[in-house]
Amino acid sequence: MAGKRRSEMMEETRAKLIASARKAFAEKGFAAASMDDLTAEAGLTRGALYHNFGDKRGLLQAVVDQLDAEMATRAHDIGAQAGNDWDGLLAEGVAYIEMALEPEVQRIVLLDGPAFLGDPSQWPSQNRCLQTTRQAVERLIAQGIVRRLDPEAAARLLNGAALNAALWVAASDDPQEVLAKAVEAFRFLAEGLLPRSS
């Protein structure tokens, strides 16, 4: 029982720090959020932060993982409402790009994430998205909707296109205008996977 209680307390501490950091990073940005901002809001000490995440960057990684997982779930749910697997795949990609307009996603995942954590395509959360996209492409190939090609290559290019479009939208001076261009180009690129009509 004591062991379970300890693990529950550790999870609770981690959750408090992530929630506090998520708020501070969204409001101030990673660089401007102080260690005191991150711990005081959660009612914890710097020692708790170091013990659970190593440092401020480790905490950012946890926040990005949480947000990116939420984005993937939301995109998947939107895709699931589409009429078929192909429309679902496109809807997921477009939904991911559109989330770049959300201030929290924009600042934490698409601006600060790459600046402080490096290449987003190497993040664990992006690799989970890649596997989901690969499975969708494999289904579409099996159904004869998408050309016979390497499913991993197609999944990497689709995910890369959506991610880079989202990064472009987030960094733009006019995100709404860029969003329309990015979504249109993403759809045209994806349609290249369909068999050529004879």
TIKOL-28890 format. One line per field, with one value per residue: chain; z, x, y of N, C-alpha, C, O in turn. Coordinates in steps of 0.05 Angstrom, whole numbers, m for minus. Atoms other than C-alpha are relative to their C-alpha. Layout:
! residues N
cadena = A; ... $
n.pz = Z; ... $
n.px = X; ... $
n.py = Y; ... $
ca.pz = Z; ... $
ca.px = X; ... $
ca.py = Y; ... $
c.pz = Z; ... $
c.px = X; ... $
c.py = Y; ... $
o.pz = Z; ... $
o.px = X; ... $
o.py = Y; ... $
! end
This chain:
! residues 198
cadena = A; A; A; A; A; A; A; A; A; A; A; A; A; A; A; A; A; A; A; A; A; A; A; A; A; A; A; A; A; A; A; A; A; A; A; A; A; A; A; A; A; A; A; A; A; A; A; A; A; A; A; A; A; A; A; A; A; A; A; A; A; A; A; A; A; A; A; A; A; A; A; A; A; A; A; A; A; A; A; A; A; A; A; A; A; A; A; A; A; A; A; A; A; A; A; A; A; A; A; A; A; A; A; A; A; A; A; A; A; A; A; A; A; A; A; A; A; A; A; A; A; A; A; A; A; A; A; A; A; A; A; A; A; A; A; A; A; A; A; A; A; A; A; A; A; A; A; A; A; A; A; A; A; A; A; A; A; A; A; A; A; A; A; A; A; A; A; A; A; A; A; A; A; A; A; A; A; A; A; A; A; A; A; A; A; A; A; A; A; A; A; A; A; A; A; A; A; A $
n.pz = 0; m2; 26; 18; m8; 9; 29; 5; m7; 21; 24; m6; 1; 28; 12; m8; 13; 28; 3; m6; 21; 24; m3; 2; 27; 19; m5; 1; 17; m15; m9; m20; m24; m20; m16; m21; 13; 4; m25; m19; 9; m7; m29; m3; m1; 23; m3; 12; 29; 7; m5; 19; 28; 5; 2; 13; 27; m4; m5; 26; 16; m10; 9; 29; 4; m8; 20; 26; m2; 1; 28; 16; m7; 13; 29; 6; m3; 24; 23; m4; 8; 29; 13; 7; m9; 14; m10; m28; 0; 7; m21; m22; 7; 0; m27; m13; 10; m11; m29; m2; m6; m29; m13; m16; 19; 16; m15; m14; 17; 26; m1; m21; 2; 18; m8; m24; 0; 26; 22; m9; 12; m18; m26; m3; 7; 29; 9; m4; 22; 24; 1; 6; 28; 15; 0; 18; 27; 6; 5; 26; 21; 1; 12; 28; 3; 4; 16; m14; m5; m27; m19; m18; 15; 3; m26; m8; 16; m8; m27; 3; 13; m19; m21; 11; 5; m26; m8; 16; m10; m26; 2; 19; m9; 7; m1; 14; 29; 4; m5; 24; 20; m10; 2; 28; 9; m13; 13; 26; m3; m8; 23; 17; m8; 13; 27; 23; 16; 27 $
n.px = 16; m17; m12; 21; 5; m23; 1; 22; m9; m19; 16; 14; m21; m6; 23; 1; m22; 7; 21; m11; m18; 17; 11; m22; m11; 19; 3; m26; m20; m19; m24; 7; 12; m22; 3; 19; 27; 8; 4; 18; 27; 7; m3; m22; m27; m18; m9; 21; m4; m25; 3; 19; m5; m28; m4; 22; 3; 14; 28; 11; 4; 24; 23; 3; 11; 28; 15; m1; 18; 27; 4; 3; 26; 21; m2; 11; 29; 11; m2; 19; 26; 1; 16; m15; m28; m15; 9; m9; m28; m3; 11; m19; m22; 10; 6; m26; m10; 17; m5; m22; 12; 6; m23; m16; m13; m19; m23; m14; m8; m11; m21; m20; m9; m23; m22; m15; m2; m11; 17; 25; 4; m14; 13; 15; 28; 2; m4; 25; 17; m10; 10; 29; 2; m9; 21; 21; m9; 1; 28; 8; m13; 15; 26; m4; 5; m26; m18; m18; m26; m9; 17; m15; m8; 23; 7; m19; 3; 25; m4; m19; 14; 18; m16; m12; 21; 7; m22; 1; 23; m7; m21; 8; 12; 29; 6; 24; m6; m19; 15; 15; m19; m12; 20; 4; m23; 0; 19; m10; m22; 11; 14; m20; m2; 22; m7; 6; 22; m10 $
n.py = m24; m23; m3; m11; m28; m15; m3; m18; m27; m9; m7; m25; m21; m4; m12; m28; m15; m2; m19; m26; m7; m4; m27; m19; 0; m12; m29; m15; 13; 16; m15; m20; 13; 5; 24; m6; 1; 27; 15; m14; 5; 27; 4; 20; m12; 5; 28; 18; m2; 14; 29; 12; m6; m6; m29; m14; 11; 26; m7; m8; 24; 13; m16; 4; 27; 0; m16; 13; 23; m10; m8; 25; 11; m17; 4; 27; m1; m14; 18; 22; m9; m3; 21; 24; m1; m20; m26; m1; m6; m29; m16; 0; m17; m27; m7; m5; m26; m21; m4; m20; m26; m1; m12; 19; 19; m16; m9; 22; 23; m7; m20; 6; 28; 3; m18; 9; 29; 10; 9; 13; 26; 19; 1; 25; m4; 0; 28; 13; m10; 13; 28; m1; m7; 23; 20; m10; 3; 29; 7; m12; 16; 25; m5; m9; m28; m13; 16; 18; m13; 6; m15; m17; m24; m17; m10; m21; m24; m13; m12; m23; m22; m12; m13; m23; m20; m12; m17; m23; m16; m11; m20; m20; m25; 1; 29; 7; 1; 22; 25; 7; 10; 25; 22; 6; 14; 27; 17; 7; 19; 26; 12; 13; 28; 15; 10; m18; 10; 5 $
ca.pz = 0; 18; m49; m86; m46; m62; m137; m135; m100; m153; m209; m175; m168; m241; m262; m221; m250; m321; m312; m281; m335; m390; m364; m355; m423; m458; m424; m422; m468; m447; m442; m400; m352; m289; m246; m192; m240; m253; m181; m142; m183; m168; m94; m102; m96; m149; m121; m143; m213; m216; m187; m237; m300; m292; m311; m343; m412; m388; m363; m431; m464; m419; m435; m510; m506; m470; m519; m580; m556; m546; m617; m646; m609; m633; m704; m703; m676; m732; m783; m754; m770; m844; m893; m909; m894; m948; m926; m854; m870; m904; m848; m795; m832; m842; m770; m746; m790; m766; m693; m708; m700; m626; m582; m534; m590; m630; m575; m538; m591; m655; m634; m567; m578; m639; m612; m547; m561; m632; m693; m680; m726; m673; m615; m587; m596; m670; m678; m649; m701; m755; m736; m738; m806; m831; m810; m846; m909; m905; m900; m960; m1001; m983; m1004; m1071; m1056; m1053; m1101; m1082; m1051; m988; m931; m886; m939; m953; m879; m867; m924; m904; m831; m852; m897; m842; m789; m834; m855; m781; m766; m824; m800; m729; m750; m800; m793; m823; m799; m828; m898; m893; m866; m929; m974; m930; m928; m1003; m1017; m967; m1001; m1070; m1046; m1012; m1075; m1110; m1072; m1110; m1173; m1238; m1276; m1344 $
ca.px = 0; 55; 88; 24; 13; 83; 74; 7; 40; 96; 44; 6; 70; 87; 16; 19; 86; 63; m1; 37; 89; 37; 4; 70; 98; 34; 31; 105; 141; 194; 252; 215; 182; 225; 236; 197; 138; 137; 142; 104; 41; 43; 59; 124; 198; 253; 276; 210; 222; 293; 274; 217; 243; 317; 312; 267; 280; 257; 193; 183; 191; 136; 89; 102; 90; 24; 1; 24; m13; m76; m68; m60; m122; m164; m139; m155; m225; m237; m212; m257; m317; m300; m338; m282; m209; m182; m223; m204; m130; m136; m180; m129; m73; m114; m137; m64; m46; m106; m86; m26; m75; m87; m43; m21; m4; 30; 74; 92; 93; 109; 153; 187; 188; 232; 274; 292; 281; 306; 276; 203; 206; 251; 203; 171; 101; 114; 138; 72; 35; 79; 59; m15; m7; 31; m25; m76; m34; m28; m104; m113; m63; m99; m165; m135; m147; m74; m21; 24; 84; 125; 76; 130; 156; 86; 71; 135; 122; 49; 68; 127; 82; 30; 83; 120; 56; 37; 106; 99; 30; 55; 115; 77; 59; m9; m27; m97; m72; m16; m64; m107; m46; m17; m81; m91; m20; m25; m87; m55; 8; m33; m74; m9; m15; m79; m74; m71; m136; m124 $
ca.py = 0; 48; 35; 50; 113; 136; 124; 160; 220; 221; 220; 276; 317; 306; 325; 389; 410; 395; 435; 493; 492; 487; 551; 588; 567; 587; 655; 674; 626; 576; 625; 676; 627; 624; 562; 598; 608; 534; 510; 564; 555; 481; 492; 452; 463; 465; 398; 366; 393; 367; 300; 289; 321; 334; 407; 459; 430; 361; 393; 426; 358; 330; 388; 381; 306; 318; 372; 334; 272; 313; 342; 272; 248; 307; 299; 225; 238; 288; 238; 184; 227; 231; 188; 139; 122; 168; 228; 211; 212; 281; 307; 287; 322; 385; 385; 381; 441; 481; 471; 517; 575; 557; 601; 546; 497; 552; 577; 512; 458; 495; 553; 537; 461; 462; 520; 485; 410; 405; 371; 354; 294; 261; 272; 208; 237; 249; 177; 153; 196; 166; 95; 114; 146; 86; 39; 84; 83; 7; 1; 48; 8; m57; m26; m4; 69; 89; 66; 8; 42; 37; 55; 82; 129; 154; 162; 201; 248; 260; 272; 316; 357; 368; 384; 432; 466; 475; 503; 551; 574; 584; 625; 668; 741; 725; 654; 655; 670; 620; 567; 569; 561; 506; 465; 471; 449; 391; 365; 368; 333; 278; 267; 247; 181; 163; 120; 159; 155; 125 $
c.pz = 0; m27; m20; 6; m10; m31; m8; 6; m22; m25; 4; m2; m29; m14; 7; m14; m30; m4; 5; m23; m26; 0; m3; m28; m20; 4; m5; m20; 18; 12; 23; 25; 19; 14; 22; m11; m1; 26; 19; m7; 9; 30; 6; 0; m26; 1; m12; m30; m9; 2; m22; m29; m7; m1; m14; m28; 1; 5; m26; m17; 9; m8; m29; m5; 6; m21; m27; 0; m2; m29; m17; 5; m13; m30; m8; 3; m23; m24; 1; m8; m30; m11; m5; 9; m14; 10; 29; 1; m7; 23; 24; m6; 1; 28; 15; m9; 12; 30; 4; 6; 30; 15; 16; m17; m15; 16; 11; m19; m25; 0; 20; m2; m18; 8; 22; 1; m25; m19; 10; m11; 17; 27; 1; m8; m30; m11; 4; m22; m26; m2; m6; m29; m18; m2; m18; m29; m8; m6; m28; m23; m3; m13; m29; m4; m5; m16; 17; 2; 29; 20; 19; m13; m4; 26; 9; m16; 7; 27; m2; m12; 20; 22; m11; m7; 26; 10; m16; 9; 26; m1; m17; 13; m5; m1; m15; m30; m7; 3; m26; m21; 8; m3; m29; m11; 12; m14; m28; 2; 7; m24; m20; 7; m14; m27; m21; m15; m29; m22 $
c.px = 17; 13; m19; m5; 23; m1; m23; 9; 20; m16; m14; 19; 7; m23; m2; 21; m6; m22; 10; 18; m15; m11; 22; 12; m19; m2; 25; 20; 20; 22; m7; m12; 23; m6; m21; m29; m10; m6; m20; m29; m10; 2; 22; 27; 15; 10; m19; 3; 24; m3; m17; 7; 29; 6; m24; m5; m15; m30; m13; m6; m26; m25; m5; m11; m30; m17; m1; m18; m29; m7; m5; m28; m23; 0; m12; m30; m14; 1; m20; m28; m4; m14; 14; 29; 16; m6; 10; 29; 5; m10; 19; 23; m8; m5; 26; 10; m16; 5; 23; m11; m6; 25; 18; 16; 22; 25; 17; 11; 15; 21; 22; 10; 24; 25; 17; 3; 10; m22; m25; m4; 14; m14; m16; m29; m4; 4; m25; m19; 8; m11; m30; m5; 8; m22; m23; 8; m1; m28; m9; 13; m15; m27; 2; m5; 25; 18; 17; 27; 8; m17; 15; 9; m23; m8; 19; m4; m26; 3; 19; m14; m19; 16; 12; m20; m9; 22; 0; m23; 7; 20; m7; m10; m30; m9; m25; 5; 17; m15; m15; 19; 11; m19; m5; 23; 2; m19; 10; 23; m10; m13; 19; 3; m22; 9; m7; m24; 10; m17 $
c.py = 25; 6; 12; 29; 18; 5; 19; 29; 10; 8; 27; 23; 6; 15; 30; 17; 3; 21; 29; 10; 7; 29; 21; 2; 13; 30; 16; m10; m14; 17; 19; m12; m8; m26; 6; 1; m28; m15; 13; m5; m27; m5; m20; 14; m6; m29; m20; 1; m16; m30; m13; 4; 6; 29; 12; m11; m27; 4; 9; m24; m14; 15; m3; m27; 0; 15; m14; m25; 8; 9; m25; m13; 16; m3; m27; m1; 15; m18; m22; 8; 4; m25; m26; 4; 22; 28; 4; 7; 30; 17; 2; 19; 30; 10; 7; 28; 22; 6; 20; 27; 3; 10; m19; m19; 15; 6; m23; m21; 9; 21; m7; m29; m4; 16; m12; m31; m12; m10; m15; m28; m22; m3; m27; 3; 0; m28; m16; 8; m14; m28; m1; 6; m24; m22; 9; m4; m30; m9; 10; m15; m27; 3; 9; 29; 16; m19; m19; 14; m6; 17; 18; 26; 19; 13; 22; 25; 14; 14; 24; 24; 14; 15; 25; 22; 13; 19; 26; 19; 14; 22; 24; 26; 1; m30; m8; m3; m24; m27; m9; m11; m27; m24; m8; m16; m29; m19; m9; m20; m28; m14; m13; m29; m17; m10; 20; m12; m3; 13 $
o.pz = m14; m35; m37; m12; m19; m40; m27; m9; m29; m38; m14; m12; m37; m30; m10; m23; m41; m23; m10; m31; m40; m20; m18; m38; m38; m16; m16; m28; 41; 35; 41; 46; 12; 14; 29; 3; 4; 26; 32; 11; 16; 40; 26; m4; m43; m19; m24; m43; m28; m15; m30; m46; m30; 13; m21; m37; m17; m4; m32; m30; m8; m15; m38; m22; m9; m30; m40; m21; m14; m39; m34; m14; m25; m42; m27; m14; m32; m39; m19; m15; m40; 2; m6; 19; m1; 17; 37; 18; 6; 30; 37; 11; 11; 35; 30; 8; 20; 39; 26; 13; 40; 12; 14; m12; m17; 6; 8; m19; m33; m20; 13; 2; m9; 5; 23; 17; m27; m16; 22; 1; 13; 43; m19; m20; m40; m32; m12; m33; m42; m24; m21; m42; m38; m23; m32; m45; m30; m25; m43; m44; m26; m26; m43; m27; m20; m14; 41; m18; 44; 19; 27; m2; 0; 27; 19; m5; 8; 30; 11; m4; 21; 29; 3; m4; 27; 21; m5; 11; 29; 15; m19; 35; 8; m22; m27; m43; m26; m11; m33; m34; m8; m12; m36; m25; m2; m19; m35; m14; m4; m26; m36; m8; m14; m40; m19; m19; m39; m45 $
o.px = 11; 16; m11; m7; 18; 4; m21; 2; 19; m9; m16; 12; 8; m18; m8; 16; m1; m20; 3; 16; m9; m11; 18; 17; m10; m4; 25; 38; 24; 29; 9; m13; 41; m29; m36; m47; m34; m24; m36; m45; m33; m6; 21; 28; 7; 13; m11; 0; 22; 6; m12; 1; 35; 24; m44; m28; m32; m46; m36; m27; m42; m45; m28; m29; m46; m38; m22; m31; m46; m29; m23; m41; m41; m21; m27; m44; m35; m19; m30; m44; m26; m18; 2; 37; 32; 12; 16; 37; 21; 3; 21; 31; 7; 1; 27; 20; m5; 1; 27; 4; m10; 47; 42; 40; 45; 48; 42; 35; 35; 37; 45; 33; 44; 47; 41; 19; 15; m45; m22; m17; 8; m5; m27; m41; m24; m8; m31; m34; m9; m19; m39; m22; m5; m27; m35; m9; m9; m33; m22; 0; m21; m37; m18; m8; 25; 16; 20; 41; m8; m16; 5; 8; m21; m15; 10; m1; m27; m5; 14; m8; m19; 8; 11; m14; m12; 16; 5; m19; 3; 18; 7; m20; m44; m12; m25; m5; 13; m9; m13; 12; 14; m11; m6; 19; 9; m12; 8; 25; m1; m11; 11; 15; m21; 26; m27; m26; 24; m11 $
o.py = 44; 29; 29; 46; 40; 27; 34; 48; 34; 28; 43; 44; 29; 33; 47; 39; 25; 38; 47; 33; 25; 43; 40; 24; 27; 45; 37; 4; m7; 14; 22; 2; m22; m36; m12; m7; m34; m32; m1; m10; m31; m26; m34; 39; m23; m42; m39; m19; m31; m45; m35; m13; 11; 39; m2; m12; m33; m12; 2; m25; m24; 3; m7; m30; m12; 5; m15; m31; m5; 4; m25; m22; 4; m5; m29; m12; 6; m19; m31; m9; 8; m45; m47; 25; 35; 44; 26; 24; 43; 37; 23; 35; 46; 33; 27; 43; 43; 28; 30; 45; 25; m1; m17; m23; 6; 1; m24; m27; m3; 23; m11; m34; m13; 8; m9; m41; m36; m4; m36; m45; m46; m19; m36; m16; m10; m35; m34; m9; m22; m37; m18; m6; m29; m33; m8; m12; m36; m25; m4; m18; m35; m16; 11; 38; 36; m43; m14; 18; m18; 41; 39; 47; 43; 37; 43; 47; 39; 37; 45; 47; 39; 37; 46; 46; 37; 40; 48; 43; 38; 41; 44; 25; 17; m41; m30; m22; m38; m46; m33; m31; m45; m45; m31; m36; m48; m42; m32; m39; m48; m38; m30; m44; m41; 2; 34; m36; 14; 11 $
! end
